[in-house]
Amino acid sequence: MALLSEEDTAYLKKDFSEKLKENVKIIFFKSEDACLYCNETREILTELSSLSDKISFTEYDFDKDKDAVKTYAVKRTPAIVIAGEDKDYGIRFYGMPAGHEFTTIITAIKNVSNKTANLSENTLSKLKEIVKPFNIQVFITPT
């Protein structure tokens, strides 16, 4: 059974056909052991990747595919990496992309495909001042 409605599927197909320029990779990390929502997350991601020939889907097992876990610096499951064809921008999502998080995944796919971040010039100039790597974590809750 599809998780996306027919209306959402039609909208996203049209949106992706109009707005995706470059190929995007959705890379999914699951675990067979105690991975809450891994199956549902996989289903959502496979549905999404089927909506455009510019989106590919790859699945790894967190416990078995240690090289991929290291390459993408994945810390837990379910994990989603949104990457360009030839570049990893460091975009990671943990957990199931449902509710408001679904919109964030769609925006990330479009931004990576168009190589944009939709940030103001002021923000971009401030980001250029950063000289050391650091980790930004955003936690989302509906409350």
Order of alpha helices (4+ residues) and beta strands (2+ residues): alpha-beta-alpha-beta-alpha-beta-beta-alpha-alpha
